[in-house]
Amino acid sequence: MPSPTAATATTDQRPVITDAGRPPVPGSVNNADPNSVARAVVITTNQFDTRTDTSSLDALRRAGRWLTPALLAGSLAVPQRTDAAWTALAGHHGYTTVDHLELANEYGQPPDTSITACVQISYQVEEIGRDGWRSAGTGPLLARMRMTKIGTRWQVNAFD
């Protein structure tokens, strides 16, 4: 199993998570900080376990607390097709880990305001089988999230 804790280092005022471990515990995420919410979304939507999840959509549902209701509903409504990566992972009774998270350069993005933000995070995903199989890994990947502040909480309203 992945490590249950996350190790965080700070370099040049930019947090870098080197071992994401398990998805973040909801109470440990600073919902008043868009970067914290964005990291939680990247980790949670990319970590799943074929022993407990029926598809990668289960990870999206877990991240729902940090997504606007419209984004979550729209994402879950997209018809699912057979996912070869999920099938391969399930064949190895596997799970994924997310690591090497780093806030990415946001040049060219709209400036943040008191109620909107754009956060980009680079990261890597590794697939690990309980039978000893490991994928070559993916990454670095880039997630770009547009966020809205609702009350005191930031929520992702769009991502790609």
N, C-alpha and C positions, 0 to 999 in steps of 0.2 A: 504494500500500500504506500501511497505517497506520504511524505512527512506531514504531521498534523499542524505544524506551525509555519509561519512565513518569516523569513529573515529579510529585514529591510536595511538598506544602507543608503546614505545620502552623499551625493557627489554633486558639486556645483549647484546646490539648492534643488536638485531634481531627485526625487526618491527613485530607487531602483530596487525592485523585488527580485532576489536571486533564486529563491525557492518558494514558489507559490503554495505548495502543499495542497491542502484541501480548499474548497471554496470558502470564502470569508464567512465568518459568523456574522449574521446581520447586525447585532449590537456592537460589533467591533469596527464597523464602517462609519466614518464621520460623514453623515448625510448632508452636513452644511458645507462640505468641501467638494467641488466638482471633480477634482483629481482623484479623491478617495472613492467617490461613487463610480467614476469611469474605470478605475482599477478593479473594483468589485465586479462590475459588469463583464469586463474582459475575462477575468478568471472564471466567474461563475458560468458564463455562456459557453466556455470552451472546455470545461471539465465535466466529464461524465464517466460513468462506470456501467459496463454492460451487465454486471451482476445485479444492480439495483434500478437501472434506467431501462426503459423500453425503446427509447430513441434519443437523439440529441435534443429533441424538443423538451425533454424533461429538464435539461440544463437551462433552457430559455425560461421555462416556468419558474425555476428557482430564482432567476434574476429578476423576475417580475416586480419585486418590491422596489427596484431601482429604475424601472421603465415606466413611462407614462402609460395609463390604461389603454390609450389608443394604439400605441406602438406594440404593446404586448398582444392585444387582440388581433391587430393586423398581421403580426408575425406568426401567430398561431393559426391564423385562417388560411395561410398559404398552403395549397395542396402539397403533400409530401410525396416525393418519389423515392424509389429504392436508393438507398445511400450505400454505395460500394464500400466506402471507408468504414461505416458503421458495421456492415456485414463482416468485413475482414476483422475488425476489432472484436466483435462478438465471437467470431470463430476462435479467437485466442483468449476468450474470457477476460478481455482487457479493460483498461481505463486510460484516461488521458491525464496528463499533467500540463500545467501552464507555468512557464518561468521566463526569466530574462525580461521582465516587464520594465519598460522605461518610458517616461514621458517623452514624446517625440516633438520635433520642431513644428511649431504651429504657424510658421510664416505663410501668408496668403489666406489665412482663415479670417473670418469676421472677428473684430475685436470683441472681447467679453464685455458684458454689461452687468448691472446688478441682478438681472434676472435671466440672462442668456450666457451660454459659454460653449466653446468648442474645444474638445480635448482629443488629442491624438496619442495613442500608445502603441509602441512596438512590443512584440512578444513572440514567444515560440511555444509550440505545442508538441508534446511527445506522446505517442501511443505505446502502452506497455501491456503485454499479455502476461497473464498469470502462469502461462506455460513456458515462460522464458523469452518469448518473442518481443522484439522492440522495433518500432518503426525507425526510419531514418530521421524522423522529426520534420517539422515544418517550420519555416521561418527564416529570417524574421518576417513576421506578419505585421500589418498596420491596421489598427482600428481607429476610425474617426467617428466621434460621437458629438452630436449637437444636443445641448442640454437646456432645460428650463428649470428655474427655481420656483417651486410651488410652496408658498409659506416659507419655512426655514429649510426645506429639503430640496436637493437637486435631483432631478430625474432625467434620464435619457429620453429624448423624443424622436431621435433619428440616429441611425448608425450605418456605417458601411465599412 
